[in-house]
Amino acid sequence: MDITNEMIDKLADLAKLEFDVAEKELLKGDLTRITGFFEKLNEIDTTHVEPLIFLTEETNVLRKDEVNQPISKEEALKNAPSKDSDYFRVPKFLDKSVQ
């Protein structure tokens, strides 16, 4: 596949990017090497290779859901900058005038 300036311009337009002439030449070289790599991959015979669906044979390996070191309300509120008995106090952040 030949990488042309028109192709670079179209890709830049789709990606909402702008390149100067030097950057376009660098990008053209990079894309040529990338497509060359994929062309080389196409040469490999994969007729007897099973598709890779999962990276590991293990499924749903999860830790046990155990309660560890529960903290009390007092401990949870100890470092709160503002609190009201059993609750954290936070400043309002909704403006009712805006709808």
C-alpha positions in Angstrom: 0.0 0.0 0.0 1.4 3.4 -1.0 1.0 6.1 1.5 0.4 9.4 -0.3 0.1 13.0 0.8 -3.6 12.9 0.0 -4.0 9.9 2.3 -2.1 11.8 5.1 -4.3 14.9 4.5 -7.5 12.8 4.7 -6.3 11.0 7.9 -5.4 14.4 9.4 -8.8 15.8 8.5 -10.6 12.8 10.0 -8.5 13.1 13.2 -8.8 16.9 13.3 -5.0 17.3 13.2 -2.7 19.6 11.4 0.7 18.7 10.1 3.4 20.8 8.5 5.4 19.4 5.5 8.2 17.9 7.7 5.7 16.2 10.0 3.8 14.8 7.0 7.0 13.2 5.7 7.8 11.6 9.2 4.2 10.4 9.4 4.4 9.0 5.8 7.5 7.0 6.8 5.9 5.7 10.0 2.8 4.6 8.2 4.8 2.9 5.5 6.7 0.9 8.1 3.4 0.0 9.9 1.7 -1.2 6.7 4.9 -3.1 5.7 4.8 -4.9 9.1 1.1 -5.9 8.4 2.0 -7.1 4.9 4.8 -9.3 6.5 2.2 -10.7 8.9 0.0 -11.6 6.0 2.8 -13.8 4.6 2.6 -16.1 7.7 0.7 -19.4 7.3 -1.9 -19.5 10.1 -4.1 -22.3 8.8 -3.5 -24.6 11.8 -3.5 -21.9 14.4 -6.5 -21.6 16.7 -7.8 -18.1 17.3 -6.9 -16.7 20.6 -10.1 -15.8 22.5 -8.9 -15.7 26.1 -5.4 -15.0 27.3 -5.7 -17.5 30.2 -7.6 -20.6 30.9 -8.6 -19.4 34.3 -12.0 -17.9 34.7 -13.5 -15.7 37.4 -10.5 -15.8 39.7 -11.8 -13.6 42.5 -10.8 -13.1 46.1 -13.2 -14.0 48.9 -15.4 -11.1 49.9 -14.5 -10.8 53.5 -15.0 -7.8 55.9 -11.6 -6.6 57.2 -11.1 -4.0 59.8 -14.5 -2.3 59.8 -14.3 1.3 61.0 -16.7 3.1 63.2 -18.6 6.2 62.3 -16.3 8.2 64.6 -13.2 6.9 62.9 -14.6 7.6 59.5 -15.6 11.2 60.4 -12.4 11.9 62.4 -10.5 13.6 59.6 -13.5 15.2 57.8 -13.1 18.9 57.3 -16.8 19.4 58.2 -19.2 17.0 59.8 -22.6 17.0 61.4 -23.2 14.2 64.0 -23.2 11.1 61.7 -22.7 12.8 58.3 -20.1 14.5 56.2 -21.0 18.2 55.4 -20.2 19.4 51.9 -20.9 22.7 50.2 -23.8 23.0 47.8 -22.8 22.5 44.2 -26.2 22.8 42.4 -27.4 26.1 41.3 -31.2 26.1 41.4 -31.5 29.1 39.2 -30.0 27.3 36.2 -32.4 25.0 34.5 
